[in-house]
Amino acid sequence: MGGSCRRISQFVLKVHSRCDLSCDHCYIYQHADQTWRGRPARMPPATVRRAARRIAEHAREHGVPVVHVVLHGGEPLLLGAAGLREVLAELRSAITPWARLDLRLQTNGVLLDEELCRLFVEYDVRVGVSFDGDRAANDRHRVFSHGGSSHDQVRRALALLRRPEHRASYAGILCTVDVRNDPDRVYEALLAERPPRVDLLLPHATWDHPPLRPGPDPTPYARWLGRIHRRWVDDGRPVSIRMFEALRPGGGGTEAFGLAPADVLVIETDGAWEQVDSLKTAYHGAAGTGLDVFDHPVDEVVRHPGVAVRQDGVGGLCATCRACPVVDRCGGGLYAHRWRTGSGFDNPSVYCPDLLGLIDAVDAYPPPTPSVPRQRPATPSGPGEWSATAPVDELLDDLATGHGSTSTLALLTATQLSITRALLAVCRDRFGSTAAWDLLVHLDQAAPDAVRAVLAHPFVRPALVHRLDPAALPGLGAALDPLPALAVAAALRAGVPATVRVPLRAGAITVPTLGELVLPGPGESAEVTVGPGEFRARVGSVERTVSLDPLAPPSTGWLPTRDVPVPGGRVLLEDGDPYRDCYGQPVEPRLDASAARALGRTLADAWRVVRRDVPAHAAALDGGLRAVVPLAADPARPLRSATARHAFGAVAVTPHPDPETMAVLLVHEWQHAKLGAVLDLYDLVEPGQGTPIRVPWRPDPRPPEGVLQGVYAHLAVTQVWRSRADTDDPDASAHAAHFRAWTRDGVEALLASRSLTAAGERFVGQLRHALEETRVGSG
């Protein structure tokens, strides 16, 4: 069980192993694996505690930014509100010091009530409900043990989740396909529940126990799903249907489709570590690992052969799948569906003909308008990972609160990282593979956390954009190849020896996230050799050795990047990276030690002010702001701040001694950064729509996107001043009313302009609703 360990971010906790329904297609009770019979009905508190600490331990050791935990069963609601509260509190307490925690729960909905909904809202739990459609479809399988219908109880649960006070906890519907049901009636029944997302699942089957195929049609599932796909496209894709999105070219990966490594482990009620649940359909004990949370950490489970084989992408598939031209789309199908006695999982999916037929159907019936997300997948042939996806309404509604949840910030951060990785691949394609590229590919496999930490630096993307199109970021000088410096930074973080030739800019090399080394004498590049905790740079006969040990004596010419402790963690004070000069405003040269300390104190105090005034905005800052760039002082404009579309994760500000003022600047600019990341994914303004709109905060008419940016930023500033209006600040109410009026006028002008897409109109409409909640006095 040796070898390197891939980090895991998704965990399923079987908090209750019994169920109040008797569904005849259930893989837990009705299929080959019957290990549930020997396990406790509910997960004991000591097991919950140990499981939470194992997950937290893994997140801490591997720097996992977001941990996804799904409470599952059986039926998790059998645990009751008190039992679920204990589990949720334990998970929050153990994991949130080390990672953002995305909590989910999958239920049949029968026991869902208002008390449970309030609990899920309190703990920010997203609830998915199993529901197969109209009454006839749902009651074909999802019935009580006495044969009675569950349809009314499940619809009642869905109605509870749709209520405004509970809507934030509504994750979507899981629907298992049965080709005997009418696809149109199923589709219409699902849409009637207004879910944020629908997951259509093929019924679990293997080559030993093939799926039902009534009649002569060899691909009934492709035909059935193809019918729903056409309806969905014709309706303008009103809801996210993950299967169809995943099967589009570059649509991303799920457990059932694509080549992304498996990223989920299961913890049973007795603390046993298991592989994905669907394996229970293959044979008795198929999901077992022989390991448990009491004696075995996550890293050991990941090295289990059954888990490791599903980390190998196309290399883990059978020869038939490897030779298939659409293997990157279907990924061989769900792992469990490949099982056949005698050859194990070394087979195509038992649904292979249906998957091929469905991919053809998706390709043959494209959407009439590209009005929902423009996905930007990275290449899987080098240091790349697939873009995250999310339902349009779900993400935009969350951000329209003015701040956005930690899970939404994690999604925006992930998609920005995917764009950076895609740009890396474009550089490789345009300029050819180099030694630096090969080193990055190696490090991405051997030390992915180190590569991710470097590529997430806000000024990597501007460097790549400048390399590909120098005119896009004027003023940055010659377009140097940024890959060698990125490779050096990643190798240093990973502790991997390497030698790379790095181009010089103005006699210096910049090591992103770490610092800048100024070298004497002429030269176009330096030979950089990475060693344990240090690197050596040589230009001609001049050589400098830089130690990264903070306790070591300062290295000649080395200017380390300084970071600042803030309540949410640490933020870089970036005054050295040359690509920080991407704001269209002059940036400060490197600050002296005194000025850097002063700005650091102001930033830390401002962060505390944001936490005091608008905690939700503080959580949004914690979720993505990585660097602050000092702008050059301008006596005529002492309060300046900026963001750059290509530099997500950073804001630029003029150093200011007042933390109350700095807090407003940070919140204001972080709004622009978040919305810029959204606009990389979704068209909110109709393409080509540029008719200027008059707004109260600018003397000149602004393009629609500029007005949208202004409205979103001013909403947040309104929320800050509205909070301060409840304190002793005598001017706060007036400021809140002032910014509220600006925001209101901007919202109405946008909605009247007819310049927005359907998604944009929904977003701005939700902004108006959020603004209504910020009324102050007569303002």
N, C-alpha and C positions, 0 to 999 in steps of 0.2 A: 504494500500500500504506500510505497514511497513516491517521490516525484513532487513536482511543483503543485501548488494549490490555487485553484481559481476561486475568487470570492463569490459568495452567494448573497443575494439581496432579497429573496422571497422565501418565506417560511409559512407553512400551513400547520396550524395547531388544531388537533382533533380534541376539542375541549369536551365533547360529549359523543359517545360512540353508538348511541341508540337513536331511533327515529320514531316520530309519531305518525308517519305515513308508511305505506307498504308499496312502493313503486316497483313494478316488476322489471324495470330496466335498470335498476340501481346496481352499479358495479360493486358496491361495498357488501351488500347483503345477498344479491341474486346471482353473482358471477363466481368465478373459480376460487377466489381467495376468501377464506372464512376465518381468518385470524382474529376478526372482531369478537368472536365468541369467547375467547380466552382473555379479553382485556377488560379493565374496569369501565363501567358505564360513563364515568366522568373523570376528567383529569384532576388528580388531587392537587391542592395548593402547593405542596412541596415540589411537585413535578412542574407546575407552571413556573414557579420561582426558578428552578434549575434551568428550564428551557429558556426563559427570558435572559438569564445570565449567560448562557451559551451563545445566544444570538448577539447580545451586547458585546461579549468578548470577541466574537468574529468581526463585528462592525468596527470595534476599536483597533484591532490588530491590522485590519486591511483597509482602513479608511473608507468604509462603505458610506456614501453620503446619504442614501435613503434606504431604509429597511422597510419592506412590505410584509406585513403579517396578516394572514387570513384566518379568522376563526371559523372552524368547519366542523363537520360531524361525519356520520350521523346528522343530528340536528342540534346546532349550537344553542338555539333558544331554549332547549330543555334545561339548560343550566340556570335559567331564571335571571331576573334583573340583578339580584344581589350577587349571584355567582359570577355573572359576566362582569359586573363592576370590579370585583376582586381581580379577575384576570386582566382587564384593561388597565387598572391602576398599576398592577405589577409590571406589565409590559412597558407602560409609559415611564415608570420610575427607573427601570433597569436600562432601557435602550436610549431614551432621549438625550442623556448626557453625551452620547457618542455618535448619534445619527438622527436624522429626521425620520419619524415613524409614521408610515402610511398604514392605517388600520382598516381592514376590510372584514366583512362577515358574509357568508353565503348561507341562505336559509330557504326553506320551503314556504315560509311566511305564515304558516297556520297560527303560530302563537304570537305574532307580532302585535303589540299594543302600544298605547300612547306612552306608558312608562318606559318601555324599551326604546321607543323612538327618541324620547328626551335624553335617555342615557347615551344613545349613539351620537346625537348632536353634541352633547357635552364632551364626549371623548373623540369627536371628529372621526367617527367610524362610518365608512361607506358600505352600504348594505346592498348586496345582490340577491335577487329573488328568483327561484326556479319556477318557471311558468311556461307551459307549452302551447298557449294560444287560446282559441275559443273553447267553450265547454267540452265539446266532443273530443277535441285534440288533447286538452289537458287531462280529461278523465279517462283517456285510453290507458294511461300508465299511473298518473299521480293521484292515487286514491288511498283511503284509510284501509286498515286490515279487514274491516267488515265490508269493504267494497264501495263505501260511500264516497261521494264527490268531495274534492277539496277546492273546487273552482271558486266558490263564493268567498271562502276564507282567504284565498290567495289574492283575489281582487280587492278585498277589504284591506289587506296589508299594503298593496300597491297604492291604494287611495290614501292611506295614512302617510306613506313616504312622499306622495305628491303635495301634501299640504305645505304651505310656505314655510312654516316653522320647522319642518322636517326635511325639506327638499334637499338641503345640503348633504344629507346622508343617503340619498337615492343614487346608487351606483349603476343600476340597470337590471336587465332581465337575462337569465340563462334559459335558453329554449333548446330542448333535445328534439332533433328531427325524427319524424316518422312519416315515411312517404305515403302512407295510407291516409294521412290527413290532407285536407284541402290547403294548398300553399297560400292562396289568396286570403282565405279566412284566417289562417294563422297569422299572416303578415298584418292584416287589418286589426286583429285582436291585440297583437303586440304594440302596434302604434297607438292604439286607443289608450294604453296605459302611460303614454308620454315618457318613456324611459330615456335616460341620457345615453344609454348604450344597450345594444342587444348582442349577445353571444349565441350564435347558432352552432350547436354541437352535433356532430355525427354520433349516432349511438355506438357504444363500445362493442367491438367485435374483433375476432381474430380469424386466421386461416383455419383454425380448428373449429371455430364457431362463427361462420360467415354472417354478415348482416342480412336482414330480410330483404329480398328482392322479388316482390310480387309481380307476376306477369313476365312477358318476354323481354322487356327493356333491360339491357345489360348495365345501364348506368342510370338507374332511377333517381339516385341522390343528386347527380349532376342536373338532371332535368328539373327536379323539384326545387333545388336551390337556385337554378338558373331562372326559374319563373319569379321567385322572390327578388332576385337581383334586378330583373327588368323592371318590376314594379318600383323597386327602391330608386333606380336611376330615373325612371319617368317622373317620380314624385320629387325629384331634386335632392335625393339622399337626405331625408328629413331627420334621420337619426344615425348615429355611428353603428354600423354592423361590422364587427371586427373581422369576421371571416372574409368578407368581400374586400375590406381595406388591406388585409394582410396578403391576399392573393394578387393584388395589383402589382405590376413591376415596381420593385423598390418599395413595396408597401410596408415592410418591416417584418418582424418575426413574432410568433407566438409559440406556445408549447406544441401546437398542432401543425404549424406551417413555418417555413423558412429554415435557415441554417444556423441561427443564433444558438450559442451554447445553452444547454438546459441550466436554469438558474432558480431552481426551487427544491426545497427539501420539506419533508413532512415529519411532524412529531406526533406520535400516537398518544392515546390517553395514559399509557403506562410509561411514557418517556422514550419509547423506541424511536430511533431514527429510521425513516423509510424514504424510498424514492417516490416519484410522483404517483399519486393515488390511482391513476388510470391503469397502472400495471396490474392491479388486482383482477383485471378481467382476463389476464393471460393464464396464470396457474396459481395454485395455492402457495403463498409465501413469496410471490414474484417481486413484491415491493420491498421485502425485508433486506436489512443490511447486517443484522446481528450486532448493531451498535445502539447505544442509548445516551441520553443527555447527561446521565450521572457520571459515566466513565469515559465519554468520548467527545472531544470538541468537534466543531463544524469541519475544521481542516481535515480531520481524519475521515469524516464521512465523505467529503468531496473526493478523496482518493480511493474510495470503494470502487471496484471495477464497474459495477452497474451504473454508478453515477458518472464516472470518468469517461465511459464510452460515449456519453451523450454530450460531451464537451468538444468532440472532434469535428464538428461540422460535417462536410461532405465525406471526410475520411472515415466517419463512423457508419456510413451507409453501405448497403449491399452493392454489388457490381452493377446490377440493373439500374439502380437509382443514380449511381455515379455517372453513368453514361447518358442519363436522360437530359434533354435540353432545357427542361423547366425545373430541374432539381433545386435551383435557388428559390423558386416560388413555393413549391409544396414541401421541400425539405424532407421528402420521404414520408410525409404524413406523421400522425401521432405514433410515438414509439410503440405503445402497447398494441396498436393495430397491425404491427408487422409480425406478431408472434405466430410461429408454426412449430408444432412438435417435431423434433429432429433437426431443424435448422435454427431454432431459437428466434432471435429478432433480426437475423440476417436475410431479410426479405423485403420486398416493397410492401406498402400498405395494402391491406385487404380491400381498401377503397381506391386503389390506384386508378382503375379506369374512370371512376367517378371524379377523382381529383383532376385528371387530365381533361375530362369533359367540362368541368366547372371552370378551369383556367381558360379554356377556349371560349366559354360563354362570357366570362368577364372581359376577355380581350375583344370579343366581337360586339359587345354592347357598351361602348364607353359613355360616360356622362355627357349630356348635351352642352353643359357649361362648366368651366373650371372654377366654380364659385366656392368650393370648400378646400381643405388644406392642400397647399403645394408641398408635398413631402420632399425632403431632401436627404435621401439615403447616402451614407458614405460607401465607399467601395469595400467589398469584403476581401480584396486581393492584397491589402497592405494594412497599415495601422488604421483600421476603420471599425465603426460599430453602427448599427442601424439606428436611424432616428426614432425617437419616441413618438407615439401617436396618442391623440386624445380626441374625444368627441368635441366638436366645435362649440356647441351650446354649453357643455359642462365647463370647459376651460374659460370661455369668454364670460359666462355668468359669474364665475368665481372671481375673475379679475375685475369685473365691473363693480364689485363691492368697494373698489378703491384701492385695495391692497393685494388680495390673492392669498391663498393658503400655501403652506409649506410644500404640499405635494405639487401644486401648480408651479411654484418657483423651481422645484426640482425638475419638472418637465421642461420648462423653458431653458434651464441650465443644460439639460441633456441634449436638447435639440441644437443649442448653440455649439456645443462640443461636436455634434455630428457635422454641422456645417464646416467647422474648422478642419475636421478630419477629411471631409470631402474636398476642401481646398488643397489640403496636402496631396491628395491623390491627383488632383488636376495638375499641380506643380510637377509631380512625378511624370505624368503623361506628357506634359508639354516640354519639360527640360530633360527628361530621361532619368533613369534610376541612377543613383549615386551611392557612394559609400555611406553617406549620412542617412539616406533613405533606408539602405539595408540595415544599418544599425538601429534605426527607429523601429523597423519591422521586428527585428530580433528582440528589442527591449519591450515592445508591445506584447510579445508572447511570454517573455521571461519575467517582466516586471511591469504589468499593465498599470498598476497604481502610479508608478513614477511617471510614465508617459502621460497618463491622464492629468496628473497635477501640473505638468508643464503645458500641455495643450489647452488646459482650462484658463491659463493666464490671459487676461483681457487683451494683451497687445500682440498675441500670436496671430490672430486673424488679420489685424491690420498689416502685419508684416507679409503675410501670404497674399493679401489683396494687392499690396504694393508691388510685390514680385510679379504678379500676373498682369497688373495694369497700373503702371506708375502714374498715369494721369488721374487715376481715381483718388489718390491721396497726394496732391501736389505739396511741395515743400519738404518732402522727406529725403530728397537727394537721390543718389543712384539706387537702383533696385537690386539689392544684394540678395543672394540665396540665403534664406533664413534657416534652412533645414540643418546645416551643420551645428549652429548654436543650439537649436532645439535638441539635437541628439546629444550634445555635450551636457546640457542641463538634465536630461533624462538619465543619462549614464551616471552622472554625479549623484542624483537622487537614488538611483538603484544600487549604487556601489559596484557598478560593472566596469572593469577596465576597458579602455577604448582609446584610439588615436584618430583624430579628425582634423582636417584643415578647415579653419574658420575664417571667412572674409573679415577684413578690418574696415571699420567705418570711423573716419577721423582719428586714426591711430589707436582705436580701442576695439575690443570685442565685448559684446553684451551677452551674458548668460541668462536667458529669461528666467525670472522669479528669484534669481540668486544675486546678480550684481553685474558690475562692469569692470573690466581690467584695461587700464590705460598702459600702452606699451611705447617705449621711446623708439625713435628712428623710423625710417621709411619702410614701407612694405604694404603689400596688398592682402596678405593673409598670414595667419599664424598657425603653426602646428600645435594642436592642443592634445595633451595626453592626460587621460583621467586615471587617477589612482585612488586608493582608499582615503576618503575624506579630503581629497585635494586634487588639484590639477596643475599641470605645467604647460606654459605657453612659450613657444620659441618663434622669434622673428629674426632671421639671419643669425647673427652671433649673440643676440640678446635673448635671455631666458628669464622667465619669472615663474615662481612657484607660489600658488595660492592655497592656503589652508582654510577649510570651511569650519574649522573648530572655533567657535566664538570666543574661547578662552585663550587661543593662540595669539602671539603678537601680530599686529596688523601687517598684511603683506603689501609690499611696495606696489603702488598703482591700483590696488584693489579697492573698489567702492561698493560695499555690499548693499543690497536692497534692504531697507529697514522696514520692519513691520511694527504695528501698533496693537497692543492688547485693547480690545473693546469688549463690551458685555457679551456680544454674540460670538466671540472667538478672537481672531486676529485679522487685521486688514493691512495690506501692503501700502506703504507710503512710497509711491512710484514716482521718483524724480530722476531716474537714470535711463530707463529704456527709451531708445530713440523713437520707437513707434508710438509712444505716448503723445507725440506731437501730431495728433490727428483730429483735433477739436476745432480747427479754424480759428483758434485764439492762441496767443503766445503762452507757452508754458514756462514755468520757472526752471532755471538750471538747478543743479543739485543744491539742496538746502544745507546750510551749515548745521552743526550738531544742535546748537541752541534753538534755531528756528524749527528744526525737525521735531525736537522734544515738545516745543510749544504747540505745534500743529497736532502732534499726537495726543497731547492732553485735551485739546479742544475737541478732536474727533471722538475720543472716549467719552468726554462729558456730553457731547451732542448725542451720542448713541443712547446714553442714559436718559436724556431728555425725551428722545423719541419713544423709548420704552415707557416713560412716565405718561406722555401725552397720548400716544397712539400705539399701543402694544402690537396691534396687528401689522402695522407698518414696520415696526422694529423687527418682527419675525420675518417680514419680507426682505429687509436689509440683511438679516442673518442668513437668509436663504440664498443669497447670490452676490452681494457686494464684496468684491475681493480686493479692490485697489482704489486709492484716492490719489489723484494727480494734482499737484499745486499749479494753479495758473499764475502767470506773471501779474504783479500788482499794477493797477491802473487807477491813479487818484481820481480820474473822472468817473470811473465805474467801480467803486470799491467792492460791490457785492456782485460777483460774476460766478456763474457755474455753467457746466455743459456736460453733455453726453455725446458719444460718437456711435453711430449705428453699428460699426464693425467691432466695437470694443465693449461688448457686453461684459458686465462684471466690474466696470470701473466708472467713476464719476470724476469730473474735474471741478475744483473750487478754488477761489482766491482764499488764501489763509486769512482767517478772521478770528479774533480772540473770543467772541461771544458764542458760547455753545448753544444758546437758545436760537440765535440766528442760523448757526451752522446746521442745527437740526432741521430747520425748514428747508435749507438748501439740499440736504441729503435726501429728504423725503421727496422733494420736488423733482430732482434729477433722476432718482431711482424709478419714478413713474415713467419717465421718458425711456429709460433703459428697458423696462419690462415691456412697454408697448412696442418698442422697436423689435424686440424678440418675437412678439406676437405677429407683427407685420412680416417677419421672415417666414411665417407659417401660413397666414391667412390673408386673403384680400378683404379688407374692411372698406376700402374705397374702390369704387368701380375703376378698372384699369383705363387710363387715358382721360379720367375725369379730373380736370385741373382748374375749373372755373373758380377764381378767387372768392373768398367769403370775408365779409367785414366782421371784425370781432372787437370788443371793447378794450382789450389789453394791448393792441397794436394799432399804430396809425395807418399802416398799409394793409390792404386786403391780403389774406393768407390762403394758400392752397388747402384743400380739404384735409389732407393728411396732417398739415401743420396745425389746423384748428383742432383736429382730433387729439393730437399730442398736447396742445394747450389745455383742452378740456380735462384730459385725464390727469395732468399734473395739478391743475387748479382744484380739482375735486379733492385730492389728497391734502393740499394746503388748507382748504376749507375745513377738512376734518381735523387737522392739527389745531387751527384757531378755534374751532368749535369746542374741542376738548379744553383748551386753555380758558375759554369763556366761563367754565365752571370753577375757575380759580379766582385769585385776587387780581389777576391782570386786568387793569381798567380798560385797555385798548383792544382786548381780545375779541369782544363781541363785534366791534366795528370792523376789525380785520376779517372775521369770519363772514359777516354779511357782505363785505366788499368782494371777497373771492367767490362767495356763493353766487352773487349776481353775475360775475364774470362767467362762471361755469354754466349757470342756467342759460345765459344768452348764447354762449357757444353751442350748447346742446341743441337749443331750438333752431339756431342757424344751420347746424349740420343736418338736422332732421328735415328742415325745409328745403335743403339744397338739392335733394335727390341725387346726391353724389355717392351714396353709400351702397354697398352690397347688402343682401338680405342679412348676412352675418353682422355687418357693420351697423345696420339699423337696430338689430336686436341688442348689440353691445351698447350703443349710445342710449337706447331706451332704458336699459338696465342702469346705466350711469345716472340717468335722470331720476330713477327710483332711489338710488343710493343718495343722491343729492337731497331728495325730499326728507331724508332722515337726519339732515344736518341743519335743520331750521334753528335759528337763533333769534329770539325776540321777535321783532317785526320784520327781520331780514328775510 
